[in-house]
Structure formats: structure tokens, C-alpha cells
């Protein structure tokens, strides 16, 4: 599996070791399920996040991971269209849904893995993309930083 870029560790440092570990465990689960995905990494003013796509454009992202001060969100960019018989998805917008991850084992739950596989299939169906090795791209680094 691909190692996190050094910048990602720097971006996560203000969150502390527990949230950084939780974020990286969620990232690892995503890359295990979709090793060819491109990671678009953002150090925004309000959070550190990674969007996952099989292309290079944010609009084609199928999932994302976002760090907050006490938890991590595993987001599904077209989550409103996913079957969720276990009622795990949270959100009321027209498309995005998420699951709050508070322990590394949360992302390994069978219901979460089913949602993740379905989201990956959504991402693959967005259009043909050439098979390639996954990569990590630092998209933006905000000069303004959040307060934790």
C-alpha cells in the first residue's frame, strides 16, 4: 500500500496522535479497497481532507476523509444514492452523506465496507479512466488555519 506523503503527516500534526492515527487508518481502508484511486489532499482552513477519484478532478470524487478535533468523517460524495439498509449514513443534502469514525475498527465493519464498495463502483461508473497506479496529489494548502 502507498505510504502517506510527508506533507499529510504535517497537516495532521495539530490534531494530535489519536486523530491522526484514526485518519490514517480510514485512509488505509479506502486505499485497500481502491488502490488505483487518486488522492486529492487538501489542508483547508477548517479541516484536512482527502478526496478519492479515479480521475484527477474533484467533481469525480466518490469518497472523502476529513479530520475534525475529536473524530474523522468517511464521506460518500453520492451517498444519497447508496442503499443503506443499516441506516449508517448521516446527512440531509442532495448528494453527500457521511459516517462518523471514532475508532479504527469502525471502518472495518461489514456494513461500512459494503457502502465503501458501492461508492467505489459509483466512482468507476463515472467514466472510463485508464488503469494506472494510484497517486497522491497535494491540491491546496490554506494559509489560514483552523483552531483546534
C-alpha positions as CSV (number, residue, x, y, z in Angstrom):
1,X,0.0,0.0,0.0
2,X,1.2,3.5,-0.7
3,X,2.7,5.5,2.2
4,X,1.2,8.8,3.2
5,X,3.1,11.8,1.7
6,X,5.2,13.5,4.4
7,X,3.0,16.7,4.0
8,X,0.0,14.7,5.2
9,X,1.7,14.0,8.5
10,X,2.5,17.7,8.8
11,X,-1.1,18.7,8.0
12,X,-2.5,16.2,10.6
13,X,0.0,17.1,13.4
14,X,-2.2,19.8,15.0
15,X,-5.0,17.3,15.5
16,X,-2.8,15.1,17.8
17,X,-1.7,11.5,17.5
18,X,-5.2,9.9,18.1
19,X,-7.0,11.8,15.3
20,X,-4.0,11.4,13.0
21,X,-4.0,7.7,13.6
22,X,-7.7,7.4,13.0
23,X,-7.5,9.5,9.8
24,X,-4.6,7.3,8.5
25,X,-6.5,4.1,9.4
26,X,-9.5,5.3,7.4
27,X,-7.2,6.3,4.5
28,X,-5.6,2.8,4.6
29,X,-9.0,1.1,4.5
30,X,-10.0,3.2,1.5
31,X,-6.8,2.6,-0.4
32,X,-7.0,-1.1,0.4
33,X,-10.4,-1.2,-1.3
34,X,-9.4,1.2,-4.2
35,X,-5.6,1.0,-4.6
36,X,-5.8,2.7,-8.1
37,X,-7.7,5.8,-6.7
38,X,-6.1,9.2,-6.9
39,X,-5.9,11.1,-3.6
40,X,-6.6,14.8,-3.8
41,X,-5.2,16.2,-0.5
42,X,-6.4,19.4,1.0
43,X,-5.2,21.3,4.0
44,X,-8.1,23.7,4.2
45,X,-8.8,26.4,6.8
46,X,-11.4,24.2,8.5
47,X,-10.1,20.6,8.1
48,X,-7.6,18.3,6.5
49,X,-9.3,16.2,3.9
50,X,-8.6,13.7,1.1
51,X,-11.0,13.2,-1.9
52,X,-10.7,10.0,-3.8
53,X,-11.3,9.8,-7.5
54,X,-10.3,7.5,-10.4
55,X,-9.5,10.6,-12.5
56,X,-8.0,13.9,-11.4
57,X,-11.0,16.1,-10.8
58,X,-12.7,16.8,-7.5
59,X,-16.1,16.6,-9.2
60,X,-15.5,12.9,-9.9
61,X,-14.6,12.0,-6.3
62,X,-16.6,9.1,-4.9
63,X,-15.4,9.3,-1.2
64,X,-13.6,11.6,1.1
65,X,-12.0,11.5,4.5
66,X,-12.0,14.6,6.8
67,X,-10.3,15.2,10.1
68,X,-12.1,17.0,13.0
69,X,-10.9,17.7,16.5
70,X,-12.5,14.6,18.0
71,X,-13.4,12.3,15.1
72,X,-12.9,11.6,11.4
73,X,-15.7,11.6,8.8
74,X,-15.8,9.0,6.0
75,X,-17.8,10.8,3.4
76,X,-19.7,9.4,0.4
77,X,-19.9,12.0,-2.4
78,X,-23.0,10.4,-3.9
79,X,-24.2,8.8,-0.6
80,X,-27.8,9.8,-1.1
81,X,-27.9,7.3,-4.0
82,X,-26.4,4.4,-2.0
83,X,-28.5,1.7,-0.4
84,X,-28.1,2.0,3.3
85,X,-30.2,-0.8,5.0
86,X,-28.3,-0.4,8.3
87,X,-29.0,3.4,8.5
88,X,-25.4,4.4,8.9
89,X,-25.3,7.4,6.6
90,X,-25.8,10.8,8.0
91,X,-26.7,14.0,6.1
92,X,-29.6,15.7,4.6
93,X,-28.1,17.4,1.5
94,X,-29.0,16.4,-2.1
95,X,-26.0,14.1,-2.5
96,X,-23.3,13.8,0.2
97,X,-23.6,11.5,3.2
98,X,-21.0,10.5,5.8
99,X,-20.2,8.2,8.7
100,X,-18.5,9.4,11.8
101,X,-15.5,7.3,12.5
102,X,-14.4,7.3,16.2
103,X,-12.4,4.1,16.3
104,X,-10.3,2.4,13.7
105,X,-12.5,-0.7,13.9
106,X,-15.5,1.4,12.7
107,X,-14.2,1.4,9.1
108,X,-13.8,-2.4,9.1
109,X,-17.5,-3.1,10.0
110,X,-19.2,-5.1,7.2
111,X,-21.9,-2.5,6.7
112,X,-19.3,0.2,6.2
113,X,-17.3,-2.0,3.9
114,X,-20.5,-2.6,1.8
115,X,-21.1,1.2,1.5
116,X,-17.4,1.7,0.6
117,X,-17.6,-0.9,-2.2
118,X,-20.8,0.6,-3.6
119,X,-19.2,4.1,-3.6
120,X,-16.1,2.7,-5.4
121,X,-18.4,1.2,-8.0
122,X,-20.1,4.6,-8.4
123,X,-16.7,6.1,-8.9
124,X,-15.7,3.6,-11.6
125,X,-19.0,4.1,-13.4
126,X,-18.4,7.9,-13.7
127,X,-16.5,7.2,-16.9
128,X,-13.6,5.3,-18.3
129,X,-10.2,6.0,-16.9
130,X,-7.0,4.3,-17.9
131,X,-5.7,1.7,-15.5
132,X,-2.8,3.2,-13.6
133,X,-1.0,3.3,-10.3
134,X,-2.8,5.4,-7.7
135,X,-1.2,8.6,-6.7
136,X,-1.4,11.3,-4.1
137,X,-1.6,15.0,-5.1
138,X,-1.4,17.9,-2.7
139,X,-4.2,20.1,-4.1
140,X,-4.2,23.1,-1.8
141,X,-2.7,24.4,1.4
142,X,-4.6,27.2,3.0
143,X,-2.6,30.0,4.6
144,X,-5.5,30.3,7.2
145,X,-5.5,27.5,9.8
146,X,-8.3,26.2,12.0
147,X,-8.2,26.4,15.7
148,X,-8.5,23.1,17.4
